[in-house]
Amino acid sequence: MSLIFERVLTDGIAAISYLIGDDEEGTAAVIDPRPDVEIYVELARKNGVSITHIFETHIHADLVSGSRELAARTQTAKIYASGEGGAEYGFAVEPVKDGDEFKFGPLVLTARHSPGHTPEHVCYVAAEEEHTDFPWGVFTGDSLFVNSAGRPDLLGRDADKLASQLYDTLWEFYGKLDDSVIIHPSHGSGSPCGADIGDRLESTIGFEKRFNPYYQRKERQTFVDYALSTPPPEPTYYKRMKKVNAAGPEVLGRLPIIPALPPKTFKEFVDGKSAQLVDTRTMLAFGGGHIDGALNIAASPILSIWAGWLLDPQMPILLVLESDADVEKVAQLFVRTGYTKFAGYLVGGMKAWQNAGYPLRELLQMTIHELQNARNGLQVLDVRGPAEWKNGRIPGAKHIFLPHLQKRSGELDRERPVLVYCATGYRASLAASLLQQEGFADVRNLPGSFHAWKAAKFPVEK
């Protein structure tokens, strides 16, 4: 007999889910699954176990829950969701109460109500059946992270009350566990669900009590003030995800089918303006030539978040791909934040488009050295997050956070060239393509952006 433990890290949205169970009994649970659930089915098959339980720590805001999809795929697993904190669901769940126990061979998972991030939040304490008073781990969901804790402000109400509950969860529950207990959170570094989440994927209670900044605020009001002042900007799609996950996400059964469209048909869709045009190629490929009106959201894992920030989930999406073979990978990234409607993708990519004689638009790429030597007349625009901006920027730059750019583009002079930068150029290219959509004639991107600027030891303003 051996414990089955598999961690699944979903890059981009920095979500972490788990398969845990017992190979002798042949049963396992999945905790906080993502919507593209085939990975759990494959891991269960590899480990020779059946997924019988699907646990949700809370109603998620950052991604589409995969619970209903996984339950439909397995045909045997039940969904267990918190019955605490007044939680209501629009689909069948087994309600979980504080103290409920679930056994997988000698492994015992005990649900504990741990509000603060949300009112209904529960965590799962892991112990051996013979030593339940001495747990070895805890699946903390979004309540306690490495170097951080779950933000209490996502409901749009009762933030003070939730922050106070978070204080009790961290100090009165987690803080009283043995220092050796390992924490297994549902998010890693880069997730907007917490402030400055650490790089490691696990930690211990003792380490967090010593170094986590939330545990350095021992007074309740100091803790509450800190919890409410530190979260990063809330992505616009979070409230939509909350509603989707409470009502019950649609069961797709597979990834969405994205029709393959020849250039002529694709152009008709573009001209009809009935779909959102997204170019998922790299910034340099996009800069060399793209279809006018396209948004450059490159096909890296972070696409899930930026699609959520900037696209309408009810409007079909037209895709330009680096390669036709990328279509399923790209669909997977869109599905994670609830995008399932596609008008089609351009068969043969931009090569087919240009060979058909259709027009191209360029996005000029400037180097950091060109920027350093030719600043006159340029509007330098920083589209990074507020914390990044405060920690250092290119001298003379103007700051507009990327998700606010569409509404604030009027603050820029359309008669002067705009040079956009971010950390590496990914967001800058997206922002530059958005400004082109807004009618700016001379927009430029800075590949390498602030990382390259600092590497060249050019001056930094704070």
C-alpha positions as a Markdown table, in Angstrom:
| # | Residue | x | y | z |
|---|---|---|---|---|
| 1 | Met | 0.0 | 0.0 | 0.0 |
| 2 | Ser | 1.2 | 3.5 | -0.7 |
| 3 | Leu | -0.3 | 7.0 | -0.6 |
| 4 | Ile | -1.1 | 8.5 | -4.0 |
| 5 | Phe | -0.2 | 12.2 | -4.2 |
| 6 | Glu | -0.1 | 14.1 | -7.5 |
| 7 | Arg | 0.1 | 17.9 | -7.7 |
| 8 | Val | -1.2 | 19.6 | -10.9 |
| 9 | Leu | 0.1 | 23.1 | -11.5 |
| 10 | Thr | -1.8 | 25.1 | -14.1 |
| 11 | Asp | 0.6 | 27.8 | -15.4 |
| 12 | Gly | -0.7 | 31.2 | -16.2 |
| 13 | Ile | -3.5 | 31.3 | -13.7 |
| 14 | Ala | -1.1 | 29.7 | -11.2 |
| 15 | Ala | -3.8 | 27.3 | -10.0 |
| 16 | Ile | -2.8 | 24.1 | -8.1 |
| 17 | Ser | -5.0 | 21.0 | -7.8 |
| 18 | Tyr | -4.4 | 17.6 | -6.3 |
| 19 | Leu | -5.1 | 13.9 | -6.8 |
| 20 | Ile | -4.8 | 12.1 | -3.5 |
| 21 | Gly | -5.8 | 8.6 | -2.5 |
| 22 | Asp | -4.8 | 5.0 | -1.7 |
| 23 | Asp | -3.6 | 2.5 | -4.3 |
| 24 | Glu | -4.6 | -0.6 | -2.2 |
| 25 | Glu | -8.2 | 0.5 | -1.8 |
| 26 | Gly | -8.1 | 1.9 | -5.3 |
| 27 | Thr | -9.9 | 5.2 | -4.5 |
| 28 | Ala | -8.8 | 8.8 | -4.8 |
| 29 | Ala | -10.0 | 12.4 | -4.5 |
| 30 | Val | -9.3 | 15.4 | -6.6 |
| 31 | Ile | -9.2 | 18.8 | -4.9 |
| 32 | Asp | -10.1 | 22.0 | -6.8 |
| 33 | Pro | -9.9 | 20.6 | -10.4 |
| 34 | Arg | -9.4 | 22.9 | -13.4 |
| 35 | Pro | -11.9 | 22.6 | -16.3 |
| 36 | Asp | -9.7 | 20.7 | -18.8 |
| 37 | Val | -9.9 | 17.5 | -16.7 |
| 38 | Glu | -8.3 | 14.9 | -18.8 |
| 39 | Ile | -5.1 | 15.2 | -16.8 |
| 40 | Tyr | -6.8 | 13.8 | -13.7 |
| 41 | Val | -8.3 | 10.9 | -15.6 |
| 42 | Glu | -4.8 | 10.1 | -16.9 |
| 43 | Leu | -3.2 | 10.4 | -13.5 |
| 44 | Ala | -5.8 | 8.2 | -11.9 |
| 45 | Arg | -5.2 | 5.6 | -14.6 |
| 46 | Lys | -1.5 | 5.8 | -14.2 |
| 47 | Asn | -1.8 | 5.2 | -10.4 |
| 48 | Gly | -4.5 | 2.5 | -10.7 |
| 49 | Val | -7.1 | 4.3 | -8.7 |
| 50 | Ser | -10.7 | 5.4 | -9.3 |
| 51 | Ile | -11.7 | 9.0 | -8.6 |
| 52 | Thr | -14.6 | 8.8 | -6.2 |
| 53 | His | -14.6 | 12.2 | -4.6 |
| 54 | Ile | -14.2 | 15.7 | -6.0 |
| 55 | Phe | -13.6 | 18.3 | -3.3 |
| 56 | Glu | -14.1 | 22.1 | -3.8 |
| 57 | Thr | -12.5 | 24.3 | -1.1 |
| 58 | His | -14.7 | 27.2 | -2.1 |
| 59 | Ile | -16.6 | 28.9 | -5.0 |
| 60 | His | -13.7 | 30.0 | -7.2 |
| 61 | Ala | -13.3 | 33.4 | -8.8 |
| 62 | Asp | -10.2 | 32.9 | -10.9 |
| 63 | Leu | -11.1 | 30.0 | -13.2 |
| 64 | Val | -13.9 | 27.8 | -14.3 |
| 65 | Ser | -14.3 | 24.9 | -11.8 |
| 66 | Gly | -13.8 | 21.5 | -13.3 |
| 67 | Ser | -15.9 | 19.6 | -10.8 |
| 68 | Arg | -19.0 | 19.0 | -13.0 |
| 69 | Glu | -16.8 | 18.2 | -16.0 |
| 70 | Leu | -14.8 | 15.7 | -14.0 |
| 71 | Ala | -17.9 | 14.1 | -12.4 |
| 72 | Ala | -19.4 | 13.7 | -15.9 |
| 73 | Arg | -16.2 | 12.2 | -17.2 |
| 74 | Thr | -15.7 | 9.7 | -14.4 |
| 75 | Gln | -19.4 | 8.8 | -14.1 |
| 76 | Thr | -18.7 | 7.7 | -10.5 |
| 77 | Ala | -17.3 | 10.6 | -8.5 |
| 78 | Lys | -19.5 | 12.9 | -6.4 |
| 79 | Ile | -18.9 | 16.6 | -5.9 |
| 80 | Tyr | -18.4 | 17.7 | -2.3 |
| 81 | Ala | -18.7 | 21.4 | -1.7 |
| 82 | Ser | -18.9 | 23.5 | 1.5 |
| 83 | Gly | -22.3 | 23.7 | 3.2 |
| 84 | Glu | -20.9 | 26.4 | 5.5 |
| 85 | Gly | -21.2 | 30.1 | 5.3 |
| 86 | Gly | -24.6 | 30.2 | 3.5 |
| 87 | Ala | -23.2 | 28.8 | 0.3 |
| 88 | Glu | -25.8 | 28.0 | -2.4 |
| 89 | Tyr | -25.3 | 26.0 | -5.6 |
| 90 | Gly | -27.3 | 25.6 | -8.8 |
| 91 | Phe | -26.2 | 22.0 | -9.2 |
| 92 | Ala | -26.1 | 18.8 | -7.2 |
| 93 | Val | -23.4 | 18.7 | -4.5 |
| 94 | Glu | -22.8 | 16.7 | -1.3 |
| 95 | Pro | -22.7 | 19.5 | 1.4 |
| 96 | Val | -19.6 | 19.4 | 3.6 |
| 97 | Lys | -19.7 | 20.6 | 7.2 |
| 98 | Asp | -16.9 | 21.4 | 9.6 |
| 99 | Gly | -15.5 | 18.1 | 11.0 |
| 100 | Asp | -16.7 | 15.8 | 8.2 |
| 101 | Glu | -14.2 | 13.0 | 7.6 |
| 102 | Phe | -13.4 | 11.1 | 4.4 |
| 103 | Lys | -11.3 | 7.9 | 4.3 |
| 104 | Phe | -9.1 | 6.6 | 1.5 |
| 105 | Gly | -7.5 | 3.5 | 3.0 |
| 106 | Pro | -5.5 | 4.7 | 6.0 |
| 107 | Leu | -5.6 | 8.3 | 4.8 |
| 108 | Val | -8.2 | 10.5 | 6.5 |
| 109 | Leu | -9.2 | 14.0 | 5.1 |
| 110 | Thr | -11.1 | 16.1 | 7.6 |
| 111 | Ala | -13.0 | 19.2 | 6.4 |
| 112 | Arg | -12.5 | 22.4 | 8.5 |
| 113 | His | -14.4 | 25.6 | 7.9 |
| 114 | Ser | -11.8 | 28.3 | 7.2 |
| 115 | Pro | -13.6 | 31.5 | 6.2 |
| 116 | Gly | -11.9 | 34.8 | 5.3 |
| 117 | His | -11.2 | 34.5 | 1.5 |
| 118 | Thr | -14.9 | 33.6 | 1.2 |
| 119 | Pro | -17.6 | 32.9 | 3.8 |
| 120 | Glu | -18.0 | 29.2 | 2.8 |
| 121 | His | -14.3 | 28.3 | 2.5 |
| 122 | Val | -13.2 | 24.9 | 3.8 |
| 123 | Cys | -9.8 | 23.3 | 3.9 |
| 124 | Tyr | -8.9 | 19.6 | 4.2 |
| 125 | Val | -6.6 | 18.3 | 7.0 |
| 126 | Ala | -4.7 | 15.1 | 6.0 |
| 127 | Ala | -3.7 | 12.5 | 8.6 |
| 128 | Glu | -3.1 | 8.8 | 9.0 |
| 129 | Glu | -6.1 | 6.9 | 10.5 |
| 130 | Glu | -4.0 | 5.8 | 13.5 |
| 131 | His | -2.8 | 9.3 | 14.2 |
| 132 | Thr | -5.7 | 11.7 | 13.4 |
| 133 | Asp | -4.6 | 14.0 | 16.3 |
| 134 | Phe | -1.3 | 14.5 | 14.5 |
| 135 | Pro | -2.0 | 15.6 | 10.9 |
| 136 | Trp | 0.9 | 15.6 | 8.4 |
| 137 | Gly | -0.6 | 18.1 | 5.9 |
| 138 | Val | -3.4 | 20.5 | 5.1 |
| 139 | Phe | -4.9 | 21.4 | 1.7 |
| 140 | Thr | -5.5 | 25.1 | 2.4 |
| 141 | Gly | -7.4 | 26.1 | -0.8 |
| 142 | Asp | -7.2 | 29.9 | -1.1 |
| 143 | Ser | -7.1 | 30.7 | 2.7 |
| 144 | Leu | -3.3 | 30.3 | 3.4 |
| 145 | Phe | -0.6 | 30.5 | 0.7 |
| 146 | Val | 3.1 | 30.4 | 0.7 |
| 147 | Asn | 4.1 | 33.9 | 2.0 |
| 148 | Ser | 0.6 | 35.2 | 1.6 |
| 149 | Ala | -3.1 | 34.6 | 2.3 |
| 150 | Gly | -6.4 | 34.7 | 0.4 |
| 151 | Arg | -7.7 | 38.2 | -0.4 |
| 152 | Pro | -10.9 | 39.0 | 1.5 |
| 153 | Asp | -12.3 | 41.7 | -0.9 |
| 154 | Leu | -13.7 | 39.7 | -3.9 |
| 155 | Leu | -17.3 | 39.6 | -2.8 |
| 156 | Gly | -17.7 | 43.4 | -3.1 |
| 157 | Arg | -19.2 | 43.5 | 0.4 |
| 158 | Asp | -18.3 | 42.5 | 4.0 |
| 159 | Ala | -14.6 | 42.8 | 3.2 |
| 160 | Asp | -13.8 | 44.0 | 6.8 |
| 161 | Lys | -15.8 | 41.0 | 8.2 |
| 162 | Leu | -14.1 | 38.5 | 6.0 |
| 163 | Ala | -10.6 | 40.0 | 6.8 |
| 164 | Ser | -11.4 | 39.5 | 10.5 |
| 165 | Gln | -12.5 | 35.9 | 9.8 |
| 166 | Leu | -9.3 | 35.4 | 7.9 |
| 167 | Tyr | -7.4 | 36.5 | 11.0 |
| 168 | Asp | -9.2 | 33.8 | 13.1 |
| 169 | Thr | -8.5 | 31.2 | 10.4 |
| 170 | Leu | -4.8 | 31.9 | 10.3 |
| 171 | Trp | -4.3 | 32.4 | 14.0 |
| 172 | Glu | -6.9 | 30.3 | 15.7 |
| 173 | Phe | -6.9 | 27.3 | 13.3 |
| 174 | Tyr | -3.7 | 27.1 | 11.2 |
| 175 | Gly | -1.6 | 28.8 | 13.8 |
| 176 | Lys | -2.5 | 26.1 | 16.4 |
| 177 | Leu | -1.4 | 23.2 | 14.1 |
| 178 | Asp | 2.0 | 21.7 | 14.7 |
| 179 | Asp | 4.8 | 23.6 | 13.0 |
| 180 | Ser | 5.7 | 20.4 | 11.0 |
| 181 | Val | 2.4 | 20.3 | 9.1 |
| 182 | Ile | 2.9 | 20.8 | 5.4 |
| 183 | Ile | 0.6 | 23.3 | 3.7 |
| 184 | His | -0.6 | 22.5 | 0.1 |
| 185 | Pro | -2.3 | 25.7 | -1.3 |
| 186 | Ser | -4.5 | 26.0 | -4.4 |
| 187 | His | -2.5 | 28.8 | -5.9 |
| 188 | Gly | 1.2 | 29.6 | -6.5 |
| 189 | Ser | 3.1 | 32.7 | -7.5 |
| 190 | Gly | 1.4 | 35.0 | -10.0 |
| 191 | Ser | -2.2 | 34.4 | -9.0 |
| 192 | Pro | -4.2 | 37.5 | -8.3 |
| 193 | Cys | -6.0 | 35.6 | -5.5 |
| 194 | Gly | -3.4 | 36.7 | -3.0 |
| 195 | Ala | -0.7 | 39.4 | -2.7 |
| 196 | Asp | 2.9 | 38.4 | -3.5 |
| 197 | Ile | 2.4 | 34.6 | -3.2 |
| 198 | Gly | 5.7 | 32.9 | -2.8 |
| 199 | Asp | 7.5 | 30.8 | -5.5 |
| 200 | Arg | 7.5 | 27.5 | -3.6 |
| 201 | Leu | 4.5 | 25.2 | -4.1 |
| 202 | Glu | 4.4 | 24.0 | -0.5 |
| 203 | Ser | 5.6 | 25.1 | 2.9 |
| 204 | Thr | 5.1 | 24.3 | 6.6 |
| 205 | Ile | 3.0 | 25.9 | 9.3 |
| 206 | Gly | 6.2 | 26.7 | 11.2 |
| 207 | Phe | 7.9 | 28.4 | 8.3 |
| 208 | Glu | 4.8 | 30.5 | 7.5 |
| 209 | Lys | 4.4 | 31.6 | 11.1 |
| 210 | Arg | 8.0 | 32.8 | 11.1 |
| 211 | Phe | 8.1 | 34.5 | 7.7 |
| 212 | Asn | 4.7 | 35.0 | 6.1 |
| 213 | Pro | 3.9 | 38.8 | 6.4 |
| 214 | Tyr | 0.3 | 38.0 | 7.5 |
| 215 | Tyr | 1.7 | 36.3 | 10.6 |
| 216 | Gln | 3.7 | 39.3 | 11.4 |
| 217 | Arg | 0.5 | 41.2 | 12.1 |
| 218 | Lys | -0.5 | 39.9 | 15.5 |
| 219 | Glu | -3.1 | 42.5 | 16.3 |
| 220 | Arg | -6.5 | 42.0 | 14.6 |
| 221 | Gln | -7.0 | 45.5 | 13.3 |
| 222 | Thr | -3.4 | 45.7 | 12.0 |
| 223 | Phe | -4.0 | 42.3 | 10.2 |
| 224 | Val | -7.3 | 43.5 | 8.8 |
| 225 | Asp | -5.8 | 46.7 | 7.5 |
| 226 | Tyr | -2.9 | 44.8 | 5.9 |
| 227 | Ala | -5.3 | 42.2 | 4.3 |
| 228 | Leu | -7.4 | 44.9 | 2.7 |
| 229 | Ser | -4.5 | 47.1 | 1.5 |
| 230 | Thr | -2.2 | 44.6 | -0.2 |
| 231 | Pro | -4.3 | 42.7 | -2.8 |
| 232 | Pro | -3.4 | 43.3 | -6.5 |
| 233 | Pro | -6.0 | 44.7 | -8.9 |
| 234 | Glu | -9.0 | 42.4 | -9.2 |
| 235 | Pro | -9.4 | 41.0 | -12.7 |
| 236 | Thr | -12.7 | 42.0 | -14.2 |
| 237 | Tyr | -13.7 | 38.4 | -15.0 |
| 238 | Tyr | -13.6 | 37.3 | -11.3 |
| 239 | Lys | -17.2 | 38.3 | -10.5 |
| 240 | Arg | -18.4 | 36.5 | -13.7 |
| 241 | Met | -16.5 | 33.3 | -12.6 |
| 242 | Lys | -18.1 | 33.4 | -9.2 |
| 243 | Lys | -21.5 | 33.4 | -10.7 |
| 244 | Val | -20.6 | 30.6 | -13.2 |
| 245 | Asn | -19.1 | 28.4 | -10.5 |
| 246 | Ala | -22.0 | 28.9 | -8.1 |
| 247 | Ala | -24.6 | 28.2 | -10.8 |
| 248 | Gly | -22.7 | 25.2 | -12.2 |
| 249 | Pro | -20.4 | 25.4 | -15.2 |
| 250 | Glu | -21.6 | 23.9 | -18.5 |
| 251 | Val | -20.4 | 20.3 | -19.0 |
| 252 | Leu | -18.6 | 20.4 | -22.4 |
| 253 | Gly | -17.5 | 16.8 | -22.7 |
| 254 | Arg | -14.5 | 17.8 | -24.7 |
| 255 | Leu | -12.6 | 20.9 | -25.8 |
| 256 | Pro | -14.7 | 23.3 | -28.0 |
| 257 | Ile | -14.5 | 22.6 | -31.8 |
| 258 | Ile | -12.9 | 25.5 | -33.6 |
| 259 | Pro | -13.7 | 25.5 | -37.3 |
| 260 | Ala | -10.9 | 25.7 | -39.8 |
| 261 | Leu | -11.6 | 28.7 | -42.1 |
| 262 | Pro | -9.8 | 29.4 | -45.4 |
| 263 | Pro | -8.5 | 33.0 | -45.9 |
| 264 | Lys | -11.5 | 34.2 | -47.9 |
| 265 | Thr | -14.1 | 32.9 | -45.3 |
| 266 | Phe | -11.9 | 34.2 | -42.5 |
| 267 | Lys | -11.8 | 37.7 | -44.1 |
| 268 | Glu | -15.6 | 37.7 | -44.4 |
| 269 | Phe | -15.9 | 37.1 | -40.7 |
| 270 | Val | -13.3 | 39.8 | -40.0 |
| 271 | Asp | -15.1 | 42.3 | -42.2 |
| 272 | Gly | -18.4 | 41.5 | -40.7 |
| 273 | Lys | -17.1 | 42.5 | -37.2 |
| 274 | Ser | -19.3 | 39.8 | -35.6 |
| 275 | Ala | -16.4 | 38.2 | -33.8 |
| 276 | Gln | -13.4 | 39.2 | -31.7 |
| 277 | Leu | -10.1 | 38.8 | -33.6 |
| 278 | Val | -7.2 | 37.4 | -31.5 |
| 279 | Asp | -3.7 | 36.8 | -32.8 |
| 280 | Thr | -2.0 | 34.3 | -30.6 |
| 281 | Arg | 1.5 | 34.5 | -32.2 |
| 282 | Thr | 4.6 | 35.9 | -30.5 |
| 283 | Met | 5.1 | 39.6 | -30.3 |
| 284 | Leu | 7.8 | 39.6 | -33.0 |
| 285 | Ala | 5.7 | 37.6 | -35.4 |
| 286 | Phe | 2.7 | 39.9 | -34.7 |
| 287 | Gly | 4.9 | 43.0 | -35.2 |
| 288 | Gly | 6.1 | 41.8 | -38.6 |
| 289 | Gly | 2.6 | 41.7 | -40.0 |
| 290 | His | -0.9 | 41.1 | -38.7 |
| 291 | Ile | -4.6 | 41.6 | -39.6 |
| 292 | Asp | -5.8 | 45.1 | -38.8 |
| 293 | Gly | -7.9 | 45.1 | -35.7 |
| 294 | Ala | -6.4 | 42.0 | -34.1 |
| 295 | Leu | -5.5 | 41.8 | -30.4 |
| 296 | Asn | -2.2 | 40.2 | -29.7 |
| 297 | Ile | -2.7 | 37.7 | -26.8 |
| 298 | Ala | 0.1 | 35.3 | -27.4 |
| 299 | Ala | -0.4 | 31.6 | -26.7 |
| 300 | Ser | 1.4 | 31.3 | -23.4 |
| 301 | Pro | -0.3 | 30.1 | -20.3 |
| 302 | Ile | -1.0 | 33.7 | -19.2 |
| 303 | Leu | -3.4 | 34.0 | -22.1 |
| 304 | Ser | -6.2 | 32.6 | -19.8 |
| 305 | Ile | -6.0 | 35.7 | -17.5 |
| 306 | Trp | -5.7 | 38.3 | -20.3 |
| 307 | Ala | -8.6 | 36.8 | -22.2 |
| 308 | Gly | -10.6 | 37.1 | -19.0 |
| 309 | Trp | -9.6 | 40.7 | -18.5 |
| 310 | Leu | -10.3 | 41.9 | -22.1 |
| 311 | Leu | -12.6 | 39.7 | -24.1 |
| 312 | Asp | -16.4 | 39.3 | -24.1 |
| 313 | Pro | -17.4 | 35.7 | -23.3 |
| 314 | Gln | -20.6 | 36.0 | -25.3 |
| 315 | Met | -19.0 | 37.1 | -28.5 |
| 316 | Pro | -17.3 | 34.5 | -30.8 |
| 317 | Ile | -13.6 | 34.5 | -31.2 |
| 318 | Leu | -11.6 | 34.4 | -34.4 |
| 319 | Leu | -8.1 | 33.0 | -34.0 |
| 320 | Val | -4.8 | 33.5 | -35.8 |
| 321 | Leu | -2.3 | 30.8 | -34.7 |
| 322 | Glu | 1.4 | 30.4 | -34.9 |
| 323 | Ser | 0.7 | 26.9 | -36.3 |
| 324 | Asp | -2.5 | 25.0 | -37.1 |
| 325 | Ala | -1.3 | 22.3 | -34.7 |
| 326 | Asp | -1.7 | 24.7 | -31.8 |
| 327 | Val | -5.5 | 24.9 | -32.0 |
| 328 | Glu | -6.2 | 22.4 | -29.2 |
| 329 | Lys | -3.6 | 23.9 | -26.9 |
| 330 | Val | -5.0 | 27.4 | -27.4 |
| 331 | Ala | -8.6 | 26.2 | -26.9 |
| 332 | Gln | -7.5 | 24.7 | -23.6 |
| 333 | Leu | -6.1 | 28.1 | -22.4 |
| 334 | Phe | -9.4 | 29.9 | -23.3 |
| 335 | Val | -11.6 | 27.3 | -21.6 |
| 336 | Arg | -10.0 | 27.9 | -18.3 |
| 337 | Thr | -11.6 | 31.3 | -17.9 |
| 338 | Gly | -14.9 | 30.5 | -19.6 |
| 339 | Tyr | -14.4 | 31.1 | -23.3 |
| 340 | Thr | -16.0 | 28.4 | -25.4 |
| 341 | Lys | -17.5 | 30.3 | -28.4 |
| 342 | Phe | -15.3 | 30.3 | -31.5 |
| 343 | Ala | -16.0 | 31.4 | -35.0 |
| 344 | Gly | -12.9 | 29.6 | -36.3 |
| 345 | Tyr | -9.2 | 29.8 | -37.0 |
| 346 | Leu | -7.3 | 31.0 | -40.0 |
| 347 | Val | -6.1 | 27.8 | -41.9 |
| 348 | Gly | -2.5 | 28.2 | -42.8 |
| 349 | Gly | -2.0 | 31.2 | -40.6 |
| 350 | Met | -0.7 | 34.5 | -41.8 |
| 351 | Lys | 1.2 | 32.9 | -44.6 |
| 352 | Ala | -2.1 | 31.9 | -46.2 |
| 353 | Trp | -3.5 | 35.4 | -45.6 |
| 354 | Gln | -0.6 | 37.2 | -47.2 |
| 355 | Asn | -0.5 | 34.7 | -50.2 |
| 356 | Ala | -4.2 | 35.5 | -50.7 |
| 357 | Gly | -3.2 | 39.2 | -51.2 |
| 358 | Tyr | -5.0 | 40.5 | -48.2 |
| 359 | Pro | -3.7 | 43.6 | -46.4 |
| 360 | Leu | -1.3 | 43.5 | -43.5 |
| 361 | Arg | -0.6 | 46.0 | -40.7 |
| 362 | Glu | 2.8 | 46.3 | -38.9 |
| 363 | Leu | 3.7 | 47.1 | -35.3 |
| 364 | Leu | 7.1 | 48.6 | -35.0 |
| 365 | Gln | 9.5 | 47.0 | -32.6 |
| 366 | Met | 12.0 | 49.3 | -30.9 |
| 367 | Thr | 15.1 | 48.1 | -29.0 |
| 368 | Ile | 16.0 | 49.5 | -25.6 |
| 369 | His | 19.1 | 51.1 | -27.1 |
| 370 | Glu | 17.0 | 52.9 | -29.7 |
| 371 | Leu | 14.7 | 54.1 | -26.9 |
| 372 | Gln | 17.6 | 55.3 | -24.8 |
| 373 | Asn | 19.1 | 57.2 | -27.8 |
| 374 | Ala | 15.9 | 58.7 | -29.2 |
| 375 | Arg | 13.5 | 59.8 | -26.5 |
| 376 | Asn | 12.4 | 63.1 | -28.1 |
| 377 | Gly | 8.8 | 63.1 | -29.2 |
| 378 | Leu | 8.0 | 59.7 | -27.9 |
| 379 | Gln | 5.3 | 59.0 | -25.3 |
| 380 | Val | 6.6 | 56.2 | -23.2 |
| 381 | Leu | 3.8 | 54.2 | -21.7 |
| 382 | Asp | 4.1 | 51.7 | -18.9 |
| 383 | Val | 1.2 | 49.2 | -18.8 |
| 384 | Arg | 2.4 | 47.0 | -15.8 |
| 385 | Gly | 0.6 | 46.6 | -12.5 |
| 386 | Pro | 0.6 | 49.3 | -9.9 |
| 387 | Ala | 3.1 | 47.4 | -7.6 |
| 388 | Glu | 5.5 | 46.9 | -10.6 |
| 389 | Trp | 5.3 | 50.6 | -11.4 |
| 390 | Lys | 6.1 | 51.7 | -7.9 |
| 391 | Asn | 9.1 | 49.4 | -7.7 |
| 392 | Gly | 10.9 | 51.1 | -10.6 |
| 393 | Arg | 10.2 | 52.4 | -14.2 |
| 394 | Ile | 11.8 | 53.9 | -17.2 |
| 395 | Pro | 12.3 | 57.6 | -16.5 |
| 396 | Gly | 9.6 | 59.9 | -17.9 |
| 397 | Ala | 7.1 | 57.1 | -18.5 |
| 398 | Lys | 3.4 | 57.5 | -18.1 |
| 399 | His | 1.6 | 54.7 | -16.2 |
| 400 | Ile | -1.8 | 53.2 | -17.4 |
| 401 | Phe | -2.5 | 49.7 | -16.1 |
| 402 | Leu | -3.3 | 47.6 | -19.2 |
| 403 | Pro | -6.9 | 46.6 | -18.3 |
| 404 | His | -7.7 | 50.4 | -17.9 |
| 405 | Leu | -6.1 | 51.4 | -21.2 |
| 406 | Gln | -9.2 | 51.3 | -23.4 |
| 407 | Lys | -11.0 | 53.7 | -21.1 |
| 408 | Arg | -8.0 | 56.0 | -20.5 |
| 409 | Ser | -6.5 | 56.1 | -24.1 |
| 410 | Gly | -7.8 | 59.6 | -24.4 |
| 411 | Glu | -5.0 | 60.7 | -22.0 |
| 412 | Leu | -2.5 | 60.0 | -24.8 |
| 413 | Asp | -1.7 | 62.3 | -27.7 |
| 414 | Arg | -2.7 | 60.7 | -30.9 |
| 415 | Glu | -0.4 | 63.0 | -32.9 |
| 416 | Arg | 2.7 | 61.7 | -31.2 |
| 417 | Pro | 4.2 | 58.1 | -31.4 |
| 418 | Val | 3.5 | 55.9 | -28.4 |
| 419 | Leu | 6.1 | 53.4 | -27.2 |
| 420 | Val | 4.6 | 50.7 | -24.9 |
| 421 | Tyr | 6.5 | 48.6 | -22.4 |
| 422 | Cys | 5.8 | 46.1 | -19.6 |
| 423 | Ala | 8.1 | 43.6 | -17.9 |
| 424 | Thr | 9.1 | 41.5 | -21.0 |
| 425 | Gly | 7.0 | 42.8 | -23.9 |
| 426 | Tyr | 4.1 | 40.3 | -23.7 |
| 427 | Arg | 1.6 | 42.8 | -22.2 |
| 428 | Ala | 3.1 | 45.7 | -24.1 |
| 429 | Ser | 2.4 | 44.0 | -27.5 |
| 430 | Leu | -1.2 | 43.4 | -26.3 |
| 431 | Ala | -1.5 | 47.0 | -25.2 |
| 432 | Ala | 0.0 | 48.3 | -28.4 |
| 433 | Ser | -2.5 | 46.2 | -30.5 |
| 434 | Leu | -5.3 | 47.6 | -28.4 |
| 435 | Leu | -4.2 | 51.1 | -29.1 |
| 436 | Gln | -4.1 | 50.3 | -32.8 |
| 437 | Gln | -7.7 | 49.2 | -32.4 |
| 438 | Glu | -8.4 | 52.5 | -30.8 |
| 439 | Gly | -7.1 | 54.3 | -33.9 |
| 440 | Phe | -3.6 | 55.3 | -32.9 |
| 441 | Ala | -1.5 | 55.5 | -36.1 |
| 442 | Asp | 2.1 | 55.3 | -34.6 |
| 443 | Val | 2.3 | 52.7 | -31.9 |
| 444 | Arg | 5.5 | 50.8 | -31.0 |
| 445 | Asn | 6.4 | 47.8 | -28.8 |
| 446 | Leu | 9.6 | 47.4 | -26.7 |
| 447 | Pro | 10.7 | 43.7 | -26.8 |
| 448 | Gly | 12.4 | 42.7 | -23.6 |
| 449 | Ser | 10.8 | 45.8 | -22.0 |
| 450 | Phe | 11.8 | 46.6 | -18.4 |
| 451 | His | 13.8 | 43.4 | -17.9 |
| 452 | Ala | 16.0 | 44.3 | -20.8 |
| 453 | Trp | 16.2 | 47.9 | -19.7 |
| 454 | Lys | 17.5 | 46.9 | -16.3 |
| 455 | Ala | 19.8 | 44.3 | -17.7 |
| 456 | Ala | 21.5 | 47.0 | -19.8 |
| 457 | Lys | 21.9 | 49.1 | -16.6 |
| 458 | Phe | 20.0 | 52.0 | -18.0 |
| 459 | Pro | 18.6 | 54.5 | -15.4 |
| 460 | Val | 15.6 | 53.5 | -13.3 |
| 461 | Glu | 13.2 | 56.0 | -11.7 |
| 462 | Lys | 11.4 | 55.2 | -8.5 |
